[in-house]
Amino acid sequence: MKSLLGSSSRWPKSVASVAAANAKYLALGGVRWRTKSKAQRARERDRELERRHPVVSEKALDSRDGRGVLRNNLDSGGEAPVRSSSRRSNPVSKRNYELFELLVNKCLNAVRGEMGEYISNPEQYHSFGVTNQAQLDREFGLFKEHIHKAFVLATEGGKLARMDNPIFWSLRNAFVKSDTKGLMTELEHEFQTFMMRSRFPQAITELHKQLADLRFPYEWYPATRQMERTIHLHVGPTNSGKTYNALKALEGAKSGIYAGPLRLLAHEIWSRFTAKNVPCALVTGEEMRIPQGADRWFHSCTVEMSPLNKQVDVAVIDEIQMIGNDERGWAWTQAVLGIQAKEVHLCGEDRVVGLIQDLCSRIGDKCVVHRYERLNPLQTMDKSLGWNFDKLEKGDAVVSFTRTDLHKMKKGIEEATGRRCAIVYGSLPPETRAAQAALFNDPKNDYDFLVASDAIGMGLNLEIKRVIFAASSKYDGSMHRTLAIPEIKQIGGRAGRYRTANAEITSAKAGDGIVPAEKAAPQAPTPGYVTTLDRDDLEIIQSGFMMEAPPVHTAGIFPPASIIEQFHSYFPPRTPTAFVLSRLRELGRMSPRFHMCTFQTPILIAKTIQAYDLSVADRCVFLSAPVDFRSPGSVLALQAFAKCVAEMGSGHILDFKEIDLEVLDLSEEARHALSRDKEYLNRLESLHKTVTLYLWLSYRYEGVFQSQSVAFKVKELVEARITEFLENLNFVPAAQQARRRQLRRLADRHTQMEEELLGTEEQLQEGLQVEEQDTITEETEESEDPGLNDLVRSALEEVDNTDTSQPQENKVERDENDHHDKNKDRAEGSA
């Protein structure tokens, strides 16, 4: 008996010995003995991690703030070369990695559930080399062990670099960039790659690497490379005259292009040209106005819609510093490298000069730099308004960052002062925005004040005397953060404008010609002033004007459709496009002057429409569609539209049940009853996004989506209903101040953690070393994670003990944030 029990406690040598031991033991009345499966061992590891770190509960990891603390702890804060690293992790870094492994396992289980069992999608699993459920389960178990070994390398061996520990590096990078959404997307890609490892021998991998060589994006535009171009780079602060000279060159040309960051700016330039009876086309992602009866015309467009196959004399590309943006930077790079113009005028900030000069030297274009100084002084005031609207003066503009805040502010100002207040923000229809701007700019009426979003920082021309920040932080799509230095300077710099767009159009109609807003008036310059509503925000704004923004080191790129199609052709049939995109991002080779823009939204779109029988070319068209994945209605509409294209079905707008047109049928009494119902606003917002997507597709599939005129009517009606709802919101000063304090605390916490984790300036400079040109690069890399300080530990405890769910109003305002308005412009890419 003792010998039998002794042998049963040891690891059996074979399955047969296990069965024999069980049989003998059961015959003596014992309990069946089993070996532990890999899943059981993984669950035990998770329980052990939770036992060792009780402060981070499952609830905390599931909360935005709890993940934000962990994400900041993992973030080294800078770019580093892909190099070998074998430093030992300190105990606190080890703790961070263990917590991260716990979160990875939770997300991996969720990914496994989303992918489904083998029987639910056998064709997809066949493309990854899996032929039955047992094989799928075995592959998943092996993959979990593979991930655990990667974390052991990071925790015990200090292997953190991409060359030494690629899967840990990729997961950490995805989590730091995009929270759990990015982490789950990366886990799905890593699991798919793991399943296909037998199909990717070394020869195939080398071929994929050759196809994913993106080091020379200027070779994508051979017709442009045959031209001799001169690049005029106009740099300087706001209100310095740089746009004046660029538009002056455009005005004097026989043909030309204006490309701006916002559709409102494109509409403004279009209005100036048409006021002078100069043929001009307006081209944005959701609207095209082509002049009738003209053989040649100018183009005013968003940057994503810049025509690359049209030769012109002059092209003006505005806000060139956006070339470094992680989401939209590819559009500016595409325009700079691809526009076929004899003269290309770039307008923007001084911090982009080094990058543009280097790009020009690479492609053989002549670069001429024009530097400007501000035409009138700009001063930050010593005192805030203290939330006292009685201190407002004629010509003041109050800047906030959500539509609900703007409308509440407008109502509060009008009630407190008895005078009218205009309103301007990104998603306003162009005609409405122009009318509101004209009311504010006209000194002969009682519209003395303006409330505006940060869209005015992109160059909207308004006669503002003083800019007043209602907040010093904003929601950027993933977290509340303090305004960046360039944002503070761009928005605040709009104070003290010389001449407005309304004056330009008026003078053009009078025959004075088209002249830009920065033209200096002959009288002595009037200074512009900047302050805040809340005194706690004033110091942040003042320090922003005293500091210099970091230079732009790299230009963003995104593989064009031709490269994606070619890369896709080297994969087995039915391979998901999302996997192909992830593989292209993983293997993409970059030169030191370029970085890869985010793949997050294209991958989500590819996954959403994977089930429909679309060609690769059609899938590439959909990758640029303006889809808001925070809106369930937009996602359902995307699937319906993709199915319609795949089946070449009826694309009439009334045939789509996914388009919630019923919300427009409510009577006036019913709308009044819902004037405080946020769900009603959500339905209107969702419908607006769906109709915008329909219009975007109607220009790319004219034979399918044929209800364009009806869609424009629906869009106008929805915008009117949204405005009606927002105008009924009430302004409660105490509630606004309390909310500002809450958001400021969130932003301050994020800033303090980031500063603690970034390290010294010398460490940052070391992290920004540029790798050799033929080295595979990515956005971030770390050599050693910094420790968890007392602030982070207290934040973790607060997360564990506090309900971190945001109120419904915050959720609504997140959807209404003008970050979404900019995303709409970002999505206006060409097919």
Helices and strands as residue ranges (DSSP letters): H 2-8, H 15-27, H 38-52, H 58-62, H 64-74, H 91-115, G 118-120, H 122-127, H 133-156, H 166-195, G 197-199, H 202-211, G 217-220, H 222-225, E 230-235, H 242-251, E 256-260, H 263-275, E 280-284, E 287-289, E 298-302, G 303-305, E 312-317, G 320-324, H 329-338, E 341-348, G 350-352, H 353-363, E 366-371, E 378-380, G 389-391, E 396-399, H 403-417, E 420-424, H 430-441, E 447-452, G 454-458, E 466-469, E 473-475, E 480-482, H 485-492, H 501-509, E 528-532, H 535-546, E 555-557, H 561-568, H 577-587, E 594-596, H 600-608, H 616-622, H 632-647, G 653-655, G 661-665, H 668-673, H 678-698, H 708-727, H 733-758, H 761-767, H 790-801, H 808-816, H 818-826
